[in-house]
Amino acid sequence: MPIDSYNATLLFSNSTITSVLSRPFVLSWFTASFIINLLGSSSSFLLIFALCTRSRFHSTTNLLVIHLLLIEAINMAAPTMLAIFAVLLHETHRPFPVHCSIVAFTQILFTVLSNWLSALLAINRLTAKLWPYRHKTWTTKSTVTMAVVGTWVLSLATTIPLLFGVGGRLDRFYPLGYCGVKPTPGVMFAVYTNISFTCPLSVQAVCYALIVGSLQRSMVACPTVVAAQRRRRQRAISFVLLVVFVWYLVCYLPIPIITTYFYGQWQTDHRLFVCFKTLMTCGSAGTPIILLSLSSEYRLAVKERWRQVNFPCSFLCSAVWESRNLHKSRVSVISVPAVLVTDCSAGDPMNVDHCNI
């Protein structure tokens, strides 16, 4: 392939290097990244196992959740893990046995796919909140399948040009030895970042803003008998949605902004490079935590399956459970309803009590 036809040291030439990472920093970064990837992928696989082995979670919306978890779990367990091992092997002067362009392409493809699947899930949450009576008729197996296939087609169409050097070059970049993409001159890389990151994050922003707005309006319309209880519930929903969106912004938006508009700093500041790469990994590792926080049914399913098979649950799942129990012991707040994750059955469209998995 033409993507590896010239020297990767052009990215970090001696004239532009302002700092070379010390070995203790590289080893510390590798350890932290390895732990994040391990805990994130194990949490995702554990949640997938819990959802797939219980028939009542086999709804069309849960298929979206499972697909998103599977993509991010594979991304953390395979290409992202290989990319951080490439840095360690370079630091210890050992050869990297895998073609870096393949690792970088797979990692980028799964990241873009994860972004669009998250946007698709946000759209699903919006329709479940605003149109609960029509939600099930709109989210049939055929429509969800077409939507998932569409995200695959869009992600492949966005990332395949990188294999041929259109918009960016996939290679192993030195002195770090990281497998990644270097922007090429022109506007194609900006088009790639906008389609891959800006657009799905914008879709999520619009969806979550509309959901929060609907929740605020429903709080005003609540009857006085159930107003206090429902307002607590809906404030909790609004807060969780805000945290979810801010989390995605912090984890996924810095890299496309820096690589597109501040590439000179990105090229020379290696600490910035590795820290933001790890931050993007945290975005994927946080997905199972977000889903477990949104649904008490998910937490119960994971607990039951873990106890049955004696599977070693990751620290992330345990932390969520403990924090939820501590919160319940202090404040009487009903769990965030599953309307944010799954289908919503018949009932008052403003009453989230009817939402179930």
Secondary structure, DSSP 8 states (H G I E B T S, - for coil): -GGGSS-GGGTT-TTT------HHHHHHHHHHHHHHHHHHHHHHHHHHHHHHT-GGG-SHHHHHHHHHHHHHHHHHHTHHHHHHHHHHHHHTT----S-HHHHHHHHHHHHHHHHHHHHHHHHHHHHHHH-HHHHHHHS-HHHHHHHHHHHHHHHHHHHHHHHTTSSEEEEEETTTTEEEEEE-SSSHHHHHHIIIIIHHHHHHHHHHHHHHHHHHHHHHHS-TTTHHHHHHHHHHHHHHHHHHHHHHHHHHSHHHHHHHH-HHHHHH-HHHHHHHHHHHHHHHHTHHHHHHHH-HHHHHHHHHHHHHHT----HHHHHHHHHHHHHHHHS------GGGTS-B-SS-TT-GGGB--
